[in-house]
Amino acid sequence: MTTYNRYYVSGLEDKEKSRLFLAMLFAYSDAFSLLYYRRKENEKYSQNVQKIKEQLEQFRIGAEIVKEWPLTKQLDDNDPVCFFITYKTEIEAFSILEQIGCLWDFDYPTSPTDISFFKDGYCWFESCAHERINNLYLEKDREDSLISNLRDIGVKMILKGQVSEDKLFVNKKAIIRHGYEENSDTHDIVMKISDYHPGEELRLAWNAGYRIESSINNDGILITANTAGLKSLANHLLNLAQHDVPSGAQIELDKNGYLEQESVKITIRKE
């Protein structure tokens, strides 16, 4: 099992160092996450938080209400609403985030908080803004080039110990699979399906900016989706249809993970 060195990165109260550090994280990551915090259900996001949320919407690949996220477990008995959104690391998304300021400016109530970064679904950088703590996890045998880059930025690395891979936070929505290729001349779409291996869970590929909503009306079940959502659903169905996927395997989608709020749960099961 892979072993990681755990570092605390200091110097991130400096805005320029934070910007360069975020740029490096974007370059080495598949996805990042932000936590949208509200103390109560009826609390509205600040104007700045709402603006950032809307600007980043096109890069969204997953969203869910959570009690736990990287570096934090919610113990508040007042039942706050913690909306955890995962995004693709596109350069346009970085341009939005770099306007926020230093790492510790990613904090409630003026900004989405606790930014984290993922590679192959594993969280390799996590932060808690209001506590001003962070962890950077680097593979022991492959960290030299990254440490060199970090030193060039001017931040300091403080070794805090070692952890095994099974101790890292895993975000399945951050496992990026390019779900399709489209020929602009013929409009043919070629799906790329991740091979299924017995005993593993299905790997769902989500297209950035997807939106899917489900409801029940007098005529039956209604599924409404944008283009990215429809392509994502098509990929999921082909994924489930693979020969090695056993009968009884199923995909479950609900409002706490993949669907828009107020949606009804969708279960798709292989016969």
C-alpha positions in Angstrom: 0.0 0.0 0.0 1.3 3.5 -0.9 2.7 5.6 1.9 2.4 9.4 1.9 4.3 12.1 3.8 1.9 14.5 5.4 3.0 18.2 5.3 1.7 21.4 6.7 2.2 24.2 4.1 2.9 27.6 5.7 3.1 31.0 4.1 -0.3 30.8 2.5 -1.6 33.9 4.2 0.3 35.7 1.4 -2.0 36.3 -1.6 0.6 35.8 -4.3 2.0 32.7 -2.8 -1.5 31.3 -2.4 -2.3 32.1 -6.0 0.9 30.3 -7.2 0.2 27.4 -4.8 -3.4 27.0 -6.1 -2.1 27.1 -9.7 0.2 24.2 -8.9 -2.6 22.2 -7.3 -4.8 22.8 -10.4 -1.9 21.5 -12.6 -1.6 18.2 -10.7 -5.2 17.5 -9.8 -8.3 16.1 -11.5 -10.8 17.9 -9.4 -11.3 20.2 -6.4 -14.1 20.7 -3.9 -15.6 23.6 -2.0 -18.0 23.5 1.0 -21.0 25.9 1.0 -22.0 26.3 4.6 -25.3 27.6 6.0 -26.1 27.7 9.7 -29.8 27.0 8.9 -31.9 25.8 6.0 -33.5 29.2 5.5 -30.2 31.1 5.6 -29.3 32.7 2.3 -25.7 32.6 0.9 -23.9 36.0 0.9 -23.9 37.8 -2.4 -20.3 36.9 -3.1 -20.8 33.2 -2.3 -23.8 33.1 -4.6 -21.9 34.8 -7.4 -19.0 32.3 -7.1 -21.4 29.3 -7.0 -23.1 30.5 -10.2 -19.8 31.2 -11.9 -18.4 27.7 -11.1 -21.6 25.9 -12.0 -20.4 24.9 -15.5 -17.5 23.0 -13.9 -19.5 21.0 -11.4 -19.2 17.2 -11.5 -20.9 16.3 -8.2 -22.8 17.8 -5.3 -24.2 16.4 -2.0 -25.3 17.4 1.5 -22.7 16.1 3.9 -21.7 15.8 7.6 -18.1 15.1 6.8 -15.6 16.4 4.3 -11.8 16.6 4.1 -10.3 17.5 7.4 -13.7 18.2 9.0 -16.5 16.2 10.6 -19.7 18.2 11.5 -20.6 17.8 15.2 -22.9 20.8 15.5 -26.3 19.9 17.0 -28.0 22.9 15.4 -28.1 21.0 12.1 -26.3 23.3 9.7 -26.5 22.7 6.0 -23.2 21.7 4.4 -23.3 21.5 0.6 -20.2 19.8 -0.7 -19.6 20.5 -4.4 -16.9 18.9 -6.6 -15.6 20.6 -9.7 -13.2 19.9 -12.6 -9.9 21.7 -12.5 -10.3 23.8 -15.6 -8.2 27.0 -16.1 -11.4 29.1 -16.2 -12.3 27.8 -12.7 -8.9 28.8 -11.4 -9.4 32.4 -12.8 -12.6 32.6 -10.7 -10.9 31.3 -7.5 -7.8 33.4 -7.7 -10.0 36.5 -7.1 -10.9 35.3 -3.6 -7.5 36.1 -2.1 -5.3 33.9 0.1 -6.1 30.4 1.2 -7.6 31.5 4.5 -10.0 33.9 2.7 -11.9 30.7 1.6 -14.1 31.0 4.7 -17.7 31.4 5.8 -19.7 33.7 5.4 -18.0 35.7 2.6 -16.7 32.8 0.5 -17.2 29.0 0.0 -14.8 27.3 2.4 -12.4 24.5 2.9 -11.0 24.0 -0.6 -9.5 20.6 -1.3 -7.9 18.9 -4.3 -8.1 15.4 -5.6 -6.2 13.0 -7.9 -7.8 9.7 -8.9 -10.4 10.3 -6.2 -7.9 10.7 -3.4 -7.7 14.0 -1.5 -4.0 15.1 -1.6 -4.6 18.6 -0.3 -7.2 19.5 2.3 -7.8 22.7 4.3 -9.9 24.1 7.1 -9.9 27.9 6.7 -11.4 28.9 10.1 -8.9 26.8 11.9 -6.1 27.8 9.5 -4.8 24.3 9.1 -4.0 22.2 6.0 -2.5 18.9 5.0 -0.6 18.1 1.8 0.0 14.4 1.1 2.9 13.5 -1.1 4.0 10.0 -2.1 7.3 9.2 -0.4 8.9 7.9 -3.5 7.6 10.6 -5.9 7.6 13.8 -4.1 11.0 15.4 -5.0 9.8 17.4 -8.1 6.7 18.7 -6.3 8.7 19.8 -3.3 11.1 21.6 -5.6 8.2 23.4 -7.2 6.8 24.4 -3.8 10.1 25.8 -2.7 10.2 27.9 -5.9 6.9 29.4 -4.9 8.3 30.4 -1.5 6.1 28.4 0.8 7.5 26.3 3.6 6.9 22.6 4.1 6.7 21.2 7.6 6.7 17.4 7.8 4.0 16.2 10.2 4.2 12.4 9.8 3.3 9.6 7.4 -0.1 8.0 6.4 -1.1 5.1 4.3 -3.4 5.5 1.3 -6.4 4.0 3.1 -6.4 6.9 5.5 -6.8 9.5 2.8 -10.3 11.0 2.2 -11.9 9.5 -0.9 -14.3 11.4 -3.2 -15.8 9.1 -5.8 -17.2 12.1 -7.7 -13.6 13.3 -8.2 -12.6 10.3 -10.2 -12.6 11.8 -13.7 -13.3 9.7 -16.7 -13.6 11.4 -20.1 -17.0 10.0 -21.0 -17.2 10.7 -24.7 -15.7 12.1 -27.9 -17.8 13.9 -30.4 -17.1 14.3 -34.1 -18.3 17.8 -35.0 -18.7 16.9 -38.6 -20.9 13.8 -38.2 -22.2 14.4 -34.6 -21.2 10.8 -33.8 -20.5 10.3 -30.1 -18.1 7.6 -29.1 -18.5 6.6 -25.4 -15.4 5.6 -23.4 -16.4 3.2 -20.7 -14.2 2.3 -17.8 -13.6 -1.5 -17.7 -15.5 -3.2 -14.9 -13.6 -5.7 -12.7 -15.6 -8.1 -10.6 -15.9 -7.0 -7.0 -15.4 -3.3 -7.8 -18.0 -0.6 -7.9 -19.1 0.9 -11.2 -17.1 4.0 -12.1 -19.5 6.7 -13.2 -18.3 9.3 -15.6 -19.8 12.8 -15.2 -19.6 15.6 -17.8 -18.8 19.0 -16.3 -21.8 21.2 -15.7 -24.4 18.4 -15.7 -27.8 19.0 -14.3 -30.4 16.2 -13.8 -33.8 16.5 -12.1 -36.4 13.8 -11.5 -40.0 14.1 -10.5 -43.3 12.1 -10.4 -46.4 13.5 -12.1 -49.7 12.1 -13.3 -48.1 10.6 -16.4 -45.3 8.8 -14.6 -41.7 9.6 -13.9 -40.1 12.7 -15.6 -36.4 13.0 -15.9 -35.1 16.4 -17.1 -31.5 17.0 -17.9 -29.2 19.4 -19.8 -26.9 18.2 -22.6 -24.1 17.3 -20.1 -26.6 15.5 -17.9 -28.0 13.4 -20.8 -24.5 12.4 -21.9 -23.6 11.4 -18.4 -26.8 9.3 -18.1 -25.9 7.6 -21.4 -22.5 6.7 -20.1 -23.9 5.3 -16.9 -26.3 3.0 -18.9 -23.5 1.7 -21.1 -21.4 1.2 -18.0 -24.1 -0.9 -16.4 -24.6 -2.9 -19.6 -21.1 -4.2 -19.7 -20.9 -8.0 -20.0 -19.0 -8.6 -16.8 -21.4 -6.5 -14.7 -23.6 -9.0 -12.8 -27.4 -9.2 -12.7 -28.7 -7.2 -9.8 -26.0 -4.5 -10.1 -27.6 -1.1 -9.9 -26.9 2.7 -10.0 -28.6 4.9 -7.4 -29.0 8.6 -8.0 -30.6 11.0 -5.5 -30.7 14.6 -4.5 -28.0 14.2 -1.9 -25.4 13.1 -4.4 -26.2 13.6 -8.1 -29.6 15.1 -8.7 -31.0 18.5 -8.3 -32.7 19.3 -5.0 -36.4 18.2 -4.7 -35.6 15.3 -7.1 -36.9 11.8 -6.4 -34.5 8.9 -6.1 -33.7 7.0 -9.3 -32.5 3.4 -9.2 -31.4 1.6 -12.4 -30.9 -2.1 -11.9 -29.5 -4.7 -14.4 -31.8 -7.6 -15.0 
